[in-house]
Amino acid sequence: MAENKIKLALYLNGWDYENGNKQTLKNNAQKITVKEFDISMKSNIFCPICSTPITRRPLDKDNSTNGRKACFSHIPTYSHVECPLRVPKAEGKLYNTEEEAKQAIDNKDLVVISGFKSEPPEQNDSQAEEYDQTPVEDNNGPVAEVPISRHTGEVFNLPSTSTSIRRLCRNFYDNYNRYYLFPEYTAAILLSDLLVDIKKLSKKDILKKIENPDQLPMLYYGKIISSYYLSENNPNHMKFTQIECAKGFDFCIKAKGEYQERHGIKDNSNSKSRVVLCWGTLEKNSELGYAIRPVWGEFALLPVQYEKVLF
């Protein structure tokens, strides 16, 4: 059975798809999960991508009669409206013209990423430790030639950004249904489509990726089990953060201790069960283990308030 893809609905009382301004919906709507839905919202929830009215199935229970968990669903009346959140899973987004792609960037519907930060910003001891109060690096990158045209062989010159996964985690609800053109990709992809739950990967899945010479990096996520150094607790040494995965093997993030600790992955008491996002390719780590080896900008803890969209 295909997985439902609408994790966040837009709720705006009184807005009308036929006559309403989509930008008004985007700017003013409340983003809600399935669990936050209330029956009073039933005629005022909309798809975050195509803006058509959607519904919750079932409206007032956690599970349908066949045991399937409640979910948001498109309404058949608007089946003619193209939307990447309809199943089956859509491929990447391509654009007809350079102007159309630039407009998508201006509307914050598309982000072109030139790369992820390899080093952390300078630390200011006066900065608050709360995640959302710390500065998040995000600088303009070069104008990039990107192959996201519908016309084969044509490239667009578009502004890019040099950023970090930490930046994507900030305002995660806004970013979740935004198109991103990631390094090494040839089409813009919804962030929600690029996210891979580590716990759902089988050993066979991982080996297939590792053995592929053209393995593309992806945005993996999972819950932390533990975080430790192999020898002395030295922030200049490699630190191993174990992630929940399928039975029969181990999975970890291997990164410099200083970087992990500045991201908030410190000891087991404050890190266990937190959700971490990590950009990269998979590699073998031991006889029974696999890993991702990110630089500074390629991983981050997801703020707790956003975890409900993934679990």
DRENNUPA-896373 format. One line per 5 residues: number of its first residue (from 1); for each residue x, y negated, z negated of N, C-alpha, C, O. Coordinates in steps of 0.2 Angstrom, whole numbers, plus 5000, padded with zeros to 4 digits. Layout:
<atoms>
NUM> X/Y/Z/X/Y/Z/X/Y/Z/X/Y/Z ~ ...
</atoms>
This chain:
<atoms>
1> 5004/5006/5000/5000/5000/5000/5004/4994/5000/5009/4993/4996 ~ 5003/4989/5004/5007/4983/5005/5006/4979/4998/5001/4978/4996 ~ 5012/4976/4996/5011/4972/4990/5008/4965/4992/5010/4962/4997 ~ 5004/4963/4987/5001/4956/4988/5006/4951/4987/5010/4951/4983 ~ 5006/4946/4992/5012/4941/4992/5010/4934/4989/5014/4930/4988
6> 5004/4933/4987/5002/4926/4984/5003/4927/4977/4998/4929/4973 ~ 5008/4925/4974/5010/4925/4967/5007/4918/4964/5006/4919/4958 ~ 5007/4913/4967/5005/4907/4965/5000/4904/4969/5001/4903/4975 ~ 4994/4902/4966/4989/4898/4970/4989/4891/4968/4991/4889/4963 ~ 4986/4887/4973/4985/4880/4971/4978/4878/4969/4973/4880/4972
11> 4977/4875/4963/4971/4874/4961/4970/4866/4961/4974/4863/4957 ~ 4965/4864/4964/4963/4857/4964/4956/4856/4965/4953/4857/4970 ~ 4952/4854/4960/4945/4854/4959/4943/4848/4964/4945/4842/4964 ~ 4938/4850/4969/4935/4845/4973/4939/4845/4980/4936/4841/4984 ~ 4944/4848/4981/4948/4847/4987/4944/4852/4992/4942/4857/4990
16> 4944/4850/4999/4941/4853/5004/4945/4855/5010/4949/4850/5012 ~ 4946/4861/5012/4950/4863/5017/4949/4860/5024/4953/4857/5027 ~ 4942/4859/5025/4940/4857/5032/4941/4849/5032/4943/4847/5038 ~ 4941/4845/5027/4941/4838/5027/4947/4835/5023/4949/4829/5024 ~ 4950/4839/5019/4955/4837/5014/4962/4836/5018/4964/4839/5023
21> 4966/4832/5015/4973/4830/5017/4978/4836/5013/4978/4836/5007 ~ 4981/4839/5017/4985/4845/5015/4991/4842/5010/4993/4846/5005 ~ 4993/4836/5012/4999/4833/5008/4996/4832/5001/4999/4832/4996 ~ 4990/4829/5001/4986/4828/4994/4986/4834/4990/4987/4834/4984 ~ 4984/4840/4993/4984/4846/4990/4991/4848/4987/4991/4850/4981
26> 4996/4848/4991/5002/4849/4989/5005/4845/4983/5008/4848/4979 ~ 5003/4839/4983/5006/4834/4978/5002/4835/4972/5005/4833/4966 ~ 4996/4836/4972/4992/4835/4966/4989/4842/4963/4987/4842/4957 ~ 4990/4847/4967/4987/4854/4964/4991/4857/4958/4997/4856/4958 ~ 4988/4860/4954/4991/4864/4949/4992/4871/4951/4988/4874/4955
31> 4998/4873/4950/5001/4880/4952/4999/4885/4947/5001/4884/4941 ~ 4995/4890/4948/4993/4895/4944/4994/4902/4946/4994/4903/4952 ~ 4996/4906/4941/4997/4913/4942/4990/4917/4941/4985/4914/4939 ~ 4990/4923/4943/4984/4927/4943/4981/4927/4936/4975/4927/4935 ~ 4985/4928/4931/4983/4928/4924/4981/4921/4921/4977/4921/4916
36> 4983/4916/4924/4980/4909/4922/4974/4907/4925/4971/4902/4924 ~ 4972/4911/4930/4965/4910/4934/4959/4910/4929/4959/4915/4925 ~ 4955/4906/4929/4949/4905/4926/4943/4905/4931/4943/4903/4936 ~ 4937/4909/4929/4932/4909/4933/4929/4903/4936/4926/4902/4941 ~ 4930/4897/4932/4928/4891/4934/4932/4888/4940/4930/4883/4943
41> 4937/4891/4941/4942/4889/4947/4940/4892/4954/4943/4890/4959 ~ 4935/4897/4954/4934/4901/4959/4933/4898/4966/4935/4901/4971 ~ 4930/4892/4966/4929/4889/4973/4934/4883/4974/4934/4879/4979 ~ 4940/4883/4970/4944/4877/4971/4952/4880/4971/4956/4876/4968 ~ 4953/4886/4973/4960/4888/4973/4962/4889/4981/4957/4892/4985
46> 4968/4888/4982/4970/4888/4989/4977/4891/4990/4981/4891/4985 ~ 4978/4893/4996/4985/4897/4998/4990/4891/4998/4989/4886/5000 ~ 4996/4893/4995/5001/4888/4994/5005/4886/5001/5008/4881/5002 ~ 5003/4890/5006/5007/4889/5013/5002/4887/5018/5003/4881/5020 ~ 4996/4890/5019/4992/4888/5024/4986/4884/5022/4982/4881/5026
51> 4985/4883/5015/4980/4879/5012/4973/4881/5013/4968/4878/5010 ~ 4972/4887/5016/4965/4889/5016/4962/4892/5009/4966/4893/5005 ~ 4956/4892/5008/4953/4894/5002/4955/4902/5001/4955/4905/5006 ~ 4957/4903/4995/4958/4910/4993/4954/4912/4987/4950/4908/4984 ~ 4954/4919/4986/4950/4921/4980/4954/4925/4975/4960/4927/4977
56> 4952/4927/4970/4955/4932/4965/4951/4938/4966/4945/4938/4965 ~ 4954/4944/4966/4951/4950/4967/4953/4955/4961/4959/4957/4961 ~ 4949/4957/4956/4942/4955/4955/4943/4948/4951/4948/4946/4949 ~ 4937/4945/4951/4937/4938/4949/4938/4937/4941/4941/4933/4939 ~ 4935/4942/4937/4935/4942/4930/4938/4948/4926/4936/4949/4920
61> 4942/4952/4930/4945/4958/4926/4952/4958/4928/4954/4955/4933 ~ 4956/4962/4924/4963/4962/4925/4965/4968/4931/4970/4968/4934 ~ 4960/4972/4932/4961/4978/4937/4954/4979/4941/4949/4978/4938 ~ 4955/4981/4947/4949/4983/4951/4947/4990/4949/4950/4993/4945 ~ 4942/4992/4952/4939/4999/4950/4944/5005/4952/4943/5010/4949
66> 4948/5003/4957/4953/5009/4959/4959/5008/4955/4964/5012/4956 ~ 4959/5004/4950/4965/5003/4946/4970/4998/4948/4975/4997/4944 ~ 4970/4995/4954/4974/4990/4956/4974/4984/4952/4969/4981/4951 ~ 4980/4981/4951/4980/4975/4947/4977/4969/4951/4977/4969/4957 ~ 4974/4964/4947/4971/4959/4950/4976/4955/4954/4982/4954/4952
71> 4974/4952/4960/4978/4948/4964/4974/4942/4968/4968/4942/4968 ~ 4978/4938/4970/4975/4933/4975/4975/4936/4982/4979/4939/4984 ~ 4970/4933/4985/4969/4936/4992/4966/4931/4997/4962/4927/4995 ~ 4968/4931/5003/4965/4927/5008/4958/4929/5009/4956/4934/5008 ~ 4954/4924/5011/4947/4925/5013/4946/4927/5021/4949/4923/5025
76> 4942/4932/5022/4942/4934/5029/4940/4928/5034/4941/4928/5040 ~ 4936/4924/5032/4933/4918/5036/4939/4914/5039/4938/4912/5045 ~ 4945/4914/5036/4950/4910/5039/4956/4915/5041/4962/4913/5041 ~ 4954/4921/5043/4959/4926/5046/4962/4923/5052/4968/4926/5054 ~ 4959/4919/5056/4962/4916/5062/4968/4911/5060/4972/4909/5065
81> 4969/4909/5054/4974/4904/5052/4980/4908/5051/4980/4912/5046 ~ 4985/4907/5054/4992/4910/5053/4995/4908/5047/4995/4903/5045 ~ 4997/4913/5043/5000/4912/5037/5005/4918/5035/5004/4924/5036 ~ 5011/4916/5033/5017/4921/5031/5015/4925/5025/5018/4930/5024 ~ 5010/4923/5021/5008/4926/5015/5003/4932/5016/5001/4935/5011
86> 5001/4932/5022/4997/4938/5024/5001/4944/5025/5007/4944/5027 ~ 4999/4950/5023/5003/4956/5024/5001/4959/5031/4995/4958/5033 ~ 5005/4962/5034/5012/4964/5032/5017/4958/5032/5015/4953/5035 ~ 5023/4959/5029/5028/4954/5028/5030/4951/5035/5031/4954/5040 ~ 5030/4944/5034/5032/4940/5040/5039/4940/5041/5043/4941/5036
91> 5041/4939/5047/5048/4938/5049/5050/4931/5047/5046/4927/5044 ~ 5056/4929/5049/5058/4922/5047/5054/4917/5051/5051/4918/5056 ~ 5055/4911/5049/5052/4905/5052/5056/4902/5058/5062/4900/5056 ~ 5054/4901/5064/5057/4897/5069/5053/4891/5071/5047/4891/5069 ~ 5057/4886/5074/5053/4880/5075/5054/4878/5083/5058/4880/5086
96> 5049/4875/5085/5048/4873/5092/5053/4868/5094/5056/4868/5100 ~ 5054/4863/5090/5059/4857/5092/5063/4855/5086/5061/4857/5080 ~ 5068/4852/5087/5073/4849/5082/5069/4844/5078/5070/4844/5072 ~ 5065/4840/5081/5061/4835/5077/5056/4839/5072/5055/4837/5067 ~ 5053/4845/5075/5048/4848/5070/5052/4851/5064/5050/4851/5058
101> 5058/4853/5065/5062/4856/5060/5064/4850/5055/5064/4851/5049 ~ 5066/4844/5058/5068/4839/5053/5062/4836/5049/5063/4834/5044 ~ 5056/4837/5052/5050/4834/5049/5049/4839/5043/5047/4837/5038 ~ 5050/4846/5044/5049/4851/5039/5054/4849/5033/5052/4850/5027 ~ 5060/4847/5034/5065/4845/5029/5062/4839/5025/5063/4839/5019
106> 5060/4834/5029/5057/4828/5026/5052/4829/5021/5051/4826/5016 ~ 5047/4834/5023/5041/4836/5019/5043/4841/5014/5039/4843/5010 ~ 5050/4843/5013/5052/4847/5008/5049/4854/5009/5048/4858/5004 ~ 5047/4856/5015/5045/4863/5017/5051/4867/5019/5050/4873/5019 ~ 5056/4864/5021/5062/4868/5023/5069/4865/5020/5069/4859/5019
111> 5073/4870/5018/5080/4868/5015/5085/4872/5019/5085/4878/5019 ~ 5090/4868/5022/5095/4871/5025/5101/4871/5020/5104/4866/5018 ~ 5104/4877/5018/5109/4878/5014/5116/4879/5017/5116/4884/5021 ~ 5121/4875/5016/5127/4876/5020/5132/4880/5016/5136/4883/5018 ~ 5130/4881/5009/5134/4885/5005/5133/4884/4998/5129/4879/4996
116> 5135/4888/4993/5134/4888/4986/5141/4886/4983/5146/4887/4985 ~ 5140/4882/4977/5146/4879/4974/5150/4885/4971/5148/4890/4968 ~ 5157/4884/4972/5161/4889/4970/5164/4888/4963/5166/4892/4959 ~ 5164/4881/4961/5166/4879/4955/5161/4875/4951/5157/4872/4954 ~ 5161/4875/4944/5156/4872/4940/5157/4864/4940/5163/4862/4941
121> 5152/4860/4939/5153/4853/4938/5157/4852/4932/5157/4856/4927 ~ 5160/4846/4931/5163/4844/4925/5158/4844/4919/5153/4842/4920 ~ 5160/4847/4913/5156/4848/4908/5156/4841/4903/5162/4839/4901 ~ 5151/4839/4901/5150/4833/4897/5148/4835/4890/5142/4838/4890 ~ 5152/4835/4885/5150/4837/4878/5143/4834/4876/5140/4837/4871
126> 5142/4828/4878/5136/4825/4876/5129/4827/4879/5124/4825/4877 ~ 5130/4832/4884/5124/4834/4887/5120/4839/4883/5123/4843/4879 ~ 5113/4838/4883/5109/4843/4879/5110/4850/4882/5111/4851/4888 ~ 5109/4855/4878/5110/4861/4880/5103/4864/4883/5104/4870/4886 ~ 5098/4861/4882/5092/4864/4885/5093/4864/4893/5095/4859/4896
131> 5091/4870/4896/5092/4871/4903/5090/4865/4907/5093/4863/4912 ~ 5084/4863/4907/5081/4858/4911/5083/4851/4910/5082/4847/4914 ~ 5088/4850/4905/5091/4844/4903/5098/4843/4906/5101/4838/4906 ~ 5101/4849/4908/5107/4849/4910/5108/4847/4917/5103/4848/4921 ~ 5113/4843/4920/5113/4841/4927/5114/4847/4931/5117/4852/4930
136> 5110/4847/4937/5110/4852/4942/5113/4850/4948/5111/4845/4951 ~ 5119/4853/4950/5122/4850/4956/5119/4852/4963/5116/4857/4963 ~ 5118/4847/4967/5115/4848/4973/5117/4842/4978/5115/4837/4977 ~ 5122/4843/4982/5125/4838/4986/5124/4839/4993/5122/4844/4996 ~ 5124/4833/4997/5123/4834/5004/5128/4837/5007/5134/4836/5006
141> 5127/4842/5012/5132/4846/5016/5132/4843/5022/5130/4837/5024 ~ 5136/4846/5027/5137/4843/5033/5131/4844/5038/5127/4848/5036 ~ 5130/4840/5043/5125/4842/5048/5127/4848/5051/5133/4849/5054 ~ 5122/4853/5051/5124/4860/5053/5120/4862/5060/5115/4860/5061 ~ 5124/4865/5064/5121/4868/5070/5118/4875/5068/5121/4880/5066
146> 5111/4875/5068/5107/4881/5066/5103/4884/5071/5099/4880/5075 ~ 5103/4891/5072/5099/4894/5077/5092/4896/5075/5090/4902/5075 ~ 5088/4891/5073/5081/4892/5071/5076/4890/5076/5070/4888/5074 ~ 5078/4890/5082/5074/4888/5087/5070/4894/5090/5072/4899/5090 ~ 5064/4893/5092/5060/4898/5095/5063/4900/5102/5061/4905/5105
151> 5067/4896/5105/5070/4897/5111/5077/4900/5111/5081/4897/5108 ~ 5078/4905/5113/5084/4909/5113/5090/4905/5115/5090/4902/5120 ~ 5095/4905/5111/5101/4901/5112/5102/4894/5111/5107/4891/5111 ~ 5096/4891/5109/5096/4884/5107/5097/4883/5100/5095/4887/5095 ~ 5101/4878/5098/5102/4877/5091/5100/4869/5089/5100/4865/5094
156> 5099/4868/5083/5097/4862/5080/5102/4859/5076/5105/4863/5072 ~ 5103/4852/5076/5108/4849/5072/5104/4846/5066/5100/4841/5067 ~ 5104/4849/5060/5100/4848/5055/5104/4846/5048/5110/4849/5047 ~ 5102/4842/5044/5105/4840/5038/5105/4846/5033/5100/4850/5033 ~ 5111/4848/5030/5111/4853/5025/5113/4851/5018/5114/4845/5017
161> 5112/4856/5014/5114/4854/5007/5119/4859/5004/5118/4865/5006 ~ 5123/4857/5000/5128/4862/4996/5125/4862/4989/5124/4857/4986 ~ 5123/4868/4987/5119/4869/4981/5121/4875/4977/5126/4877/4977 ~ 5116/4877/4972/5117/4883/4968/5111/4886/4967/5105/4883/4967 ~ 5111/4892/4964/5105/4896/4963/5102/4893/4957/5096/4893/4956
166> 5106/4889/4953/5103/4886/4947/5098/4880/4949/5093/4879/4946 ~ 5100/4877/4955/5096/4872/4958/5089/4875/4960/5084/4872/4959 ~ 5089/4881/4963/5083/4884/4965/5079/4886/4959/5073/4886/4960 ~ 5082/4888/4954/5078/4890/4948/5075/4884/4944/5069/4885/4941 ~ 5077/4878/4945/5074/4872/4943/5068/4871/4947/5069/4871/4953
171> 5062/4869/4944/5056/4868/4948/5055/4875/4953/5053/4874/4958 ~ 5055/4880/4950/5055/4887/4953/5048/4887/4957/5048/4890/4962 ~ 5043/4885/4953/5036/4886/4957/5036/4882/4963/5033/4884/4968 ~ 5039/4876/4964/5039/4872/4970/5043/4876/4975/5042/4876/4981 ~ 5049/4879/4973/5053/4882/4978/5051/4889/4980/5053/4891/4985
176> 5047/4892/4976/5045/4899/4977/5042/4900/4984/5043/4905/4988 ~ 5038/4895/4987/5035/4896/4993/5038/4891/4998/5034/4888/5003 ~ 5044/4889/4997/5047/4885/5002/5052/4889/5007/5055/4894/5004 ~ 5053/4886/5013/5057/4890/5017/5064/4888/5016/5066/4882/5015 ~ 5069/4893/5016/5076/4891/5016/5080/4895/5021/5078/4900/5023
181> 5085/4891/5024/5089/4894/5029/5096/4895/5025/5100/4890/5024 ~ 5097/4901/5023/5103/4903/5019/5109/4904/5024/5108/4906/5029 ~ 5115/4904/5021/5121/4905/5025/5121/4912/5027/5119/4917/5024 ~ 5123/4913/5034/5123/4919/5037/5116/4921/5040/5116/4926/5044 ~ 5111/4918/5039/5104/4919/5042/5103/4915/5048/5105/4910/5049
186> 5099/4918/5052/5097/4915/5059/5090/4913/5059/5087/4911/5064 ~ 5086/4914/5053/5079/4911/5053/5078/4909/5046/5081/4911/5041 ~ 5074/4904/5045/5072/4901/5039/5067/4906/5036/5062/4909/5039 ~ 5068/4908/5029/5064/4913/5026/5061/4910/5019/5064/4906/5016 ~ 5055/4912/5018/5052/4910/5011/5056/4913/5006/5058/4919/5006
191> 5057/4909/5001/5061/4911/4995/5058/4917/4992/5061/4922/4990 ~ 5051/4917/4992/5048/4923/4989/5049/4930/4993/5049/4935/4990 ~ 5051/4929/4999/5052/4935/5003/5059/4937/5002/5061/4943/5004 ~ 5064/4933/5000/5071/4935/4999/5072/4938/4993/5077/4941/4992 ~ 5068/4937/4988/5069/4940/4981/5068/4947/4981/5063/4950/4983
196> 5073/4951/4978/5073/4958/4977/5074/4960/4970/5079/4958/4967 ~ 5069/4964/4968/5069/4966/4961/5074/4972/4960/5073/4977/4963 ~ 5080/4971/4956/5085/4976/4956/5082/4983/4953/5084/4988/4955 ~ 5077/4982/4949/5075/4988/4946/5071/4993/4951/5070/4999/4949 ~ 5069/4990/4956/5065/4994/4961/5070/4997/4966/5067/5000/4971
201> 5076/4995/4966/5081/4998/4971/5083/5005/4969/5085/5006/4963 ~ 5082/5010/4973/5085/5017/4972/5092/5017/4973/5095/5013/4977 ~ 5096/5022/4971/5103/5023/4973/5103/5024/4980/5108/5021/4983 ~ 5099/5027/4984/5099/5027/4991/5098/5021/4994/5102/5019/4999 ~ 5094/5016/4992/5093/5009/4994/5100/5006/4994/5102/5002/4999
206> 5103/5006/4988/5110/5003/4987/5115/5005/4992/5119/5001/4995 ~ 5116/5012/4992/5121/5015/4996/5120/5013/5004/5125/5012/5007 ~ 5113/5013/5006/5112/5011/5013/5115/5004/5014/5117/5002/5019 ~ 5114/4999/5009/5116/4992/5010/5124/4992/5010/5127/4989/5014 ~ 5127/4995/5005/5134/4995/5005/5137/4998/5011/5143/4996/5013
211> 5135/5003/5014/5138/5007/5020/5136/5003/5026/5139/5004/5031 ~ 5132/4998/5026/5131/4994/5032/5136/4988/5032/5137/4984/5028 ~ 5140/4988/5038/5146/4983/5038/5143/4976/5039/5147/4972/5038 ~ 5137/4976/5041/5134/4969/5042/5129/4967/5036/5124/4964/5037 ~ 5130/4970/5030/5126/4969/5025/5125/4961/5023/5130/4958/5023
216> 5119/4959/5023/5118/4952/5022/5117/4951/5015/5114/4955/5011 ~ 5119/4945/5012/5118/4944/5005/5110/4942/5004/5107/4940/5009 ~ 5108/4944/4998/5101/4943/4997/5100/4940/4990/5105/4940/4986 ~ 5095/4938/4988/5094/4935/4981/5090/4940/4977/5084/4942/4977 ~ 5095/4943/4973/5092/4949/4968/5091/4946/4961/5093/4941/4959
221> 5086/4949/4958/5084/4947/4951/5083/4953/4947/5081/4958/4949 ~ 5084/4952/4940/5083/4957/4935/5083/4955/4928/5085/4949/4927 ~ 5081/4959/4924/5082/4958/4916/5088/4960/4913/5091/4966/4915 ~ 5091/4956/4909/5098/4958/4906/5097/4963/4901/5092/4962/4896 ~ 5101/4968/4901/5101/4973/4895/5107/4971/4890/5105/4971/4884
226> 5113/4969/4893/5118/4967/4888/5123/4963/4892/5123/4963/4898 ~ 5128/4960/4889/5133/4956/4892/5139/4956/4887/5139/4955/4881 ~ 5145/4958/4890/5151/4960/4886/5157/4959/4890/5157/4959/4897 ~ 5163/4958/4887/5170/4959/4890/5172/4966/4888/5170/4969/4884 ~ 5177/4968/4893/5179/4975/4892/5185/4975/4886/5185/4980/4883
231> 5188/4969/4886/5193/4969/4880/5192/4963/4876/5186/4963/4872 ~ 5196/4958/4875/5195/4953/4871/5190/4948/4874/5189/4947/4880 ~ 5187/4944/4869/5182/4939/4872/5185/4933/4874/5185/4928/4870 ~ 5187/4933/4880/5191/4928/4883/5187/4925/4889/5186/4928/4894 ~ 5185/4919/4888/5181/4916/4894/5184/4916/4901/5181/4914/4906
236> 5191/4916/4901/5194/4916/4907/5194/4923/4910/5196/4924/4916 ~ 5192/4928/4906/5192/4935/4909/5185/4937/4912/5180/4933/4912 ~ 5185/4942/4916/5179/4944/4919/5174/4947/4914/5176/4950/4909 ~ 5168/4945/4914/5162/4947/4910/5157/4952/4913/5156/4950/4919 ~ 5155/4957/4910/5150/4961/4913/5143/4961/4910/5142/4961/4904
241> 5138/4959/4915/5131/4958/4912/5127/4964/4915/5126/4964/4921 ~ 5125/4968/4911/5121/4974/4913/5114/4972/4915/5111/4968/4911 ~ 5111/4974/4920/5104/4973/4923/5100/4979/4923/5103/4984/4925 ~ 5094/4979/4921/5089/4984/4921/5089/4987/4928/5088/4983/4933 ~ 5090/4993/4929/5089/4996/4936/5086/5003/4935/5084/5006/4930
246> 5086/5007/4941/5083/5013/4941/5087/5018/4937/5093/5017/4936 ~ 5084/5024/4935/5088/5029/4931/5093/5032/4935/5092/5033/4941 ~ 5099/5034/4933/5104/5038/4936/5110/5034/4938/5115/5037/4941 ~ 5110/5027/4937/5116/5023/4939/5116/5017/4935/5111/5015/4932 ~ 5121/5013/4935/5122/5007/4931/5122/5001/4936/5124/5002/4942
251> 5120/4995/4934/5121/4989/4939/5123/4983/4934/5120/4982/4929 ~ 5127/4979/4937/5130/4974/4933/5131/4968/4938/5133/4968/4944 ~ 5132/4962/4934/5134/4956/4937/5141/4955/4935/5142/4955/4928 ~ 5146/4954/4939/5153/4953/4937/5155/4946/4938/5156/4944/4944 ~ 5156/4942/4933/5158/4935/4935/5162/4933/4929/5162/4935/4923
256> 5166/4927/4930/5170/4924/4925/5166/4923/4919/5161/4920/4919 ~ 5169/4924/4913/5166/4923/4907/5163/4916/4906/5158/4915/4903 ~ 5168/4911/4907/5166/4904/4906/5160/4903/4910/5156/4899/4908 ~ 5160/4905/4916/5154/4903/4921/5148/4906/4918/5142/4903/4918 ~ 5148/4912/4916/5142/4916/4913/5139/4912/4907/5133/4911/4906
261> 5144/4910/4902/5142/4907/4896/5139/4900/4897/5135/4898/4894 ~ 5142/4896/4902/5139/4890/4904/5132/4890/4907/5128/4886/4907 ~ 5131/4896/4910/5124/4897/4913/5119/4899/4908/5113/4900/4909 ~ 5122/4901/4901/5118/4903/4896/5118/4910/4894/5114/4912/4890 ~ 5122/4914/4898/5123/4921/4897/5128/4922/4892/5134/4922/4894
266> 5127/4922/4886/5132/4922/4880/5132/4928/4877/5136/4933/4879 ~ 5129/4929/4871/5129/4936/4868/5122/4939/4869/5117/4936/4871 ~ 5122/4946/4867/5116/4949/4868/5110/4947/4864/5104/4948/4866 ~ 5111/4943/4859/5105/4941/4855/5101/4935/4858/5095/4935/4858 ~ 5105/4931/4863/5101/4926/4866/5100/4927/4874/5096/4924/4877
271> 5103/4933/4876/5103/4934/4883/5099/4940/4885/5096/4941/4890 ~ 5098/4945/4880/5094/4951/4882/5087/4950/4884/5084/4946/4881 ~ 5085/4953/4889/5078/4952/4892/5077/4946/4896/5072/4945/4899 ~ 5082/4941/4896/5081/4935/4900/5082/4938/4908/5085/4943/4909 ~ 5079/4934/4912/5079/4935/4919/5085/4932/4923/5085/4925/4922
276> 5089/4935/4926/5094/4932/4930/5093/4933/4938/5092/4938/4940 ~ 5095/4927/4941/5095/4928/4949/5102/4928/4951/5106/4924/4949 ~ 5103/4932/4956/5110/4932/4959/5110/4933/4966/5107/4937/4969 ~ 5114/4928/4970/5115/4929/4977/5121/4933/4979/5126/4931/4976 ~ 5121/4937/4983/5127/4941/4985/5125/4947/4988/5120/4949/4990
281> 5131/4951/4990/5130/4958/4993/5132/4963/4987/5135/4961/4982 ~ 5130/4969/4988/5131/4974/4984/5137/4978/4985/5140/4978/4991 ~ 5141/4980/4979/5147/4984/4980/5147/4989/4975/5144/4989/4970 ~ 5151/4994/4976/5152/5000/4971/5157/4997/4966/5162/4994/4967 ~ 5155/4999/4959/5159/4996/4954/5162/5002/4950/5167/5001/4947
286> 5159/5008/4950/5162/5014/4947/5159/5020/4950/5155/5019/4954 ~ 5160/5026/4947/5157/5032/4949/5150/5032/4949/5146/5034/4953 ~ 5147/5029/4944/5140/5028/4943/5137/5021/4943/5132/5020/4940 ~ 5141/5017/4945/5139/5010/4945/5140/5006/4951/5144/5007/4955 ~ 5135/5000/4951/5136/4996/4957/5135/4988/4954/5134/4987/4948
291> 5137/4984/4958/5138/4977/4955/5137/4972/4961/5137/4973/4967 ~ 5136/4965/4958/5137/4959/4963/5142/4955/4959/5142/4955/4953 ~ 5146/4952/4963/5152/4948/4961/5151/4941/4963/5154/4939/4968 ~ 5147/4937/4960/5146/4930/4962/5151/4925/4960/5154/4926/4955 ~ 5151/4919/4963/5155/4913/4961/5150/4909/4957/5144/4911/4956
296> 5152/4903/4954/5148/4899/4950/5141/4898/4952/5136/4899/4949 ~ 5140/4896/4959/5134/4893/4961/5129/4899/4963/5124/4897/4966 ~ 5131/4905/4963/5128/4910/4966/5123/4914/4961/5120/4919/4963 ~ 5123/4912/4955/5119/4915/4950/5117/4910/4944/5120/4905/4943 ~ 5111/4912/4941/5108/4908/4936/5103/4911/4932/5100/4916/4935
301> 5102/4909/4926/5096/4912/4922/5090/4908/4925/5090/4902/4926 ~ 5084/4912/4925/5078/4908/4927/5075/4906/4920/5074/4910/4916 ~ 5073/4899/4920/5069/4897/4914/5063/4901/4912/5060/4903/4917 ~ 5063/4902/4906/5058/4907/4904/5051/4906/4906/5047/4910/4908 ~ 5049/4899/4907/5042/4898/4909/5040/4900/4916/5035/4900/4918
306> 5045/4902/4920/5044/4904/4927/5044/4912/4928/5043/4914/4933 ~ 5046/4915/4922/5047/4922/4923/5040/4926/4925/5040/4931/4928 ~ 5035/4923/4923/5028/4926/4924/5027/4927/4932/5022/4931/4933 ~ 5030/4923/4936/5028/4924/4943/5032/4930/4946/5030/4932/4951 ~ 5037/4933/4943/5041/4938/4945/5039/4945/4941/5040/4950/4944
311> 5036/4944/4935/5034/4950/4932/5027/4950/4929/5025/4955/4926
</atoms>
